[in-house]
Amino acid sequence: MGYVQTTQQVLIFDASVQGHLTPKATFMNLPEAGYFVGNKNVLRHTQNTLSVWQGGQNWLDLKNLNLSNATRLYQIEDILVALEGDFIRLLYIDDIMQDQIRIDQTPAFTAGFAYLYGLVQNAGGAQYLWYHSGKTLSTVKTALPLEAALMAGKVGIAIHETVLNQEVRIAYEYFTLQNLQMKMTGEMLSELRNFAVKVVNTQTSYIFEPADDKIIVRQGDTAQVLQEIPCSLLTTATCLQTTNAGIIAHEQGFCYLLNT
């Protein structure tokens, strides 16, 4: 599932059928609320309460967790990460029974976590990247010090410092997660791109990178460019996401399902 949020409404849609986005519900948007959509469930965070959508305009508050103004919430696919105090909690969006959500809790120094585009942990002089490993979240030690990282599945763009002509600059470099290691590809970008990844099978995947008037298609494990597909709707600022329905492209003010 997915959602489109306007100033007044939130539209929930089903993206499970190729070539179609099927509206499931529309409800009033609360400006102070945050929404987290899984494959089956929709969560709403407001006033330190997490609620699960029950259909129509109905929401059920989840009773087995406490949130505060200090809680930081970040979504990684179908898992919601709650950081506060001395614990990291993993909330499984699609694993809810009535008013109880499945929670995995682990002691952690949560002040060492940073989330800009991906969840990065600094601990004991080392740095770790958190990623979705299939059924839960796992960590991998970073290959170099990161400022931040944008992740989609097991592919990412590392934002890190580099030296060029004796000048320290910010670099954007594709990486992949292979054999429990972070592998830098050497494929560099001039700026961050909100790319998408389509996994074909365990051996094959493709990166779809937005650019002005086109999509750049890259090999999933090396990030090498395979081809360019003309698409006048896109710019370098477009965000791409893959679904069973196809590739969704969105920017401020528009959202399209591309015929892929």
N, C-alpha and C positions, 0 to 999 in steps of 0.2 A: 504494500500500500504506500501511498504518498499523500501529500497535502499541499494545497495552495492557500496562502494566507494573505488576506487583504486587510484594510483598516477596519472593516466591519464584519467580515465573515471568514470562516475557515472551511474549505472544501476538501473532503476526503475522497480519494479516488483509488480504484483497484487497477493495478498495472500488470495483472497476471496473464492477460490474453494478448498475444502478439498483434500489434497494429491498433490496439484499442485502449483508451483510458476510460474506465467506467465509473461515473460518479456514484458514491455510496451514501454520502450525507453532507449536509451543510449545516453548520451551527454558528451561533454568534461568537465573534472573536472578542476575548477579553484582552485589552491592550497590555496588561501587566503579566499575561500568562505566557508560558513556554509550552510548546507541543513537541512530543516525541512519538514517532510512528514506527511500529514494527511491522511484521508480516500479517499479524492478526489483530493486534490491539493498538489503541491510541491512548497515550498518557497526556495529562495536562498538569502543569506545575503552576500553582498560584497560592500566594500567602502561606508558603512553607508547607503546602499540602500537595500530595501527588494523587491524582484521580485517574480512573480508567473509564473510557467512554463506554456507555451502555446502549447506545443507539439514540437517535433523535437528539434531544437537548439534555439527555440524562447522563450524569457522571456519578461514579461511586468512589468515595475516598478510600484509599488504601490504608489499612490500620496497622500494619506490622513494621512501619518504619517512621522515624522522626527526622524531620528536616528543620534547618534553622536558617537564619539570614547568612550564616557563614558557610553553608553547604554550596559546593560548586558541582554543577551537573553538566556532563558531557555525554553525547551519544556516539557510540561506535557500532554501526549497523543495528542489530536488534538488542544491544546491551546498553543500558544507561549507567554511566559511572558517576558515583556520588563520592566526593572528596570532602572530608571534614575531620578535624582533630587528628587522632592517631590511627584512623582507619580509612581504607578504600573499600567501598561497597559496590558490587556489581549487581545491578537490578535487571532481571531478564524480562523484557517488555512483553514477550509472548507467553510467559509462564506465570499466569495469574489464576488463582482459584478464589472466586468470590472477591473478598476484600484483602487477599493475601498475595503478595508478589514474592517470587523466589529471589533470595538475596544470598550472595556469597560475600563474606566479610573477611578482610585480611589486614593485620596491623601494618601501618605504613606511615612514614613521615610525609604527610600530605603537602606540607609547605614546599617540598622538593619537586612537586609536579607543576608543569606548565602546559597550557593548552592554548595554542593559537590556531593551528589547522589540524594538529594531531596531538596525541597525549604523550608527552616526554617526561621522564622521571630522572632527576638528578639524585644519586644516592651513593654515599661512600666513595666519592671521587670519580664515579663512573656515571654514564648516561645510558638510559634504556628507553626504547620505544615500545609502546603498548599497541597491540594489533589484534584483530579478530582472527582466531586460529581455527574456526569451524563451529565449535559449540560454546566456547568461552573466550576470554582474552589471555594472551600470552605476551611475554616480553622478549626483546632481542637487544643485545648490547649494540650501541651505535658504532658505526665504522669510523666516525670522526665527530668532533663537537658540533652540535646542531644549535642553530638559533630557533628553528621550528621545523616541522615536517608536515606535508599534506599527504594523507594516505587515502588509497582506494583499494580495498582488498590487500594484496601483498605487494603492491606497487606504490611508490611514493615519490615526491619531490622533496629533496633535502635542501633546506635553506641554511647555508653555512658561510663562513668567512673564507676568502681566498686572497692570495696576493698576486696582483698583476701589475707589472711595471713598477714594482716597489710600492704599490698602493694597495691597501686593504679594501676589498670590495665584498659585497654580498653576492653569493653565487646561488644559482638554482639548478640542481642536478638530479636527474632521475636515479632512483635506486630500486632494487627488488629485494624481497626476502626469500632466500633460498637456503635450504638445509640449516635452518635456525641461525642464519647469518644475514647481515645487512650487506648487500653487494652493490657498490657504486658502479654505474654504467658508463660514466664519462660523457653521457649525453646532457649537454648544458642548455639552459634557456636564458633568455634575456630578462624574463619576468615570470612570476608565478602564473600558472594556468590551472584552472579547475577542470581537470581531466576526468575521464571515466574509464573503467576497465571492464571488458567483457571476457569472461572465462569460457572457453570452448570445451576443454577437458583438462585433465591434470597436467598435460604437457603443453597446451597451447592457450594463449590469451592475447588480447589486443588492447592497446591503449588508444583512446580517442581523445585527441587534444584540440581544444577550440583555438581558432585563429581568425583573422579578418577574412570573411567571405569563404571560409573553408574549414574542413576538419582534417587534421593531420592524423594518419593512422600509423601507429608504431607497434613493433613486435613487443609482446608482453615481458619477455625475460631479458631483453637487451635494450629496449627503448629505441632501437634503430628505426628510422622512418621507412615505411613500406610504400605508402601512397598518400595522395592528397585528394579529398573529395570536395568539389565545389559546393558551397552552401551559403547563400547570400544573407541568411538570417543571422549568422554568427559574427562575433568579434572576439578579440582576445580576452574580453571581460566576461564572456558567457560561461556559465556553469553547466557542465554535462554530467548526466547520471544514466547508468544503464539499468534497464528493467526488462522483464519478460515482454512487455509491450513494445519496447524499442528504446532508443536513446531520447531522454528528455533534456531539452535545452532551455535554460531560463536565465533571465536577467531581470533587473528592476523593471517591472511593467509588462513583461511577457513571459509566457511559458508555452513551448511547443513540443509535440511528440514528433520526432523525425522519422521519416519513412526509411527504416533500415532493415 
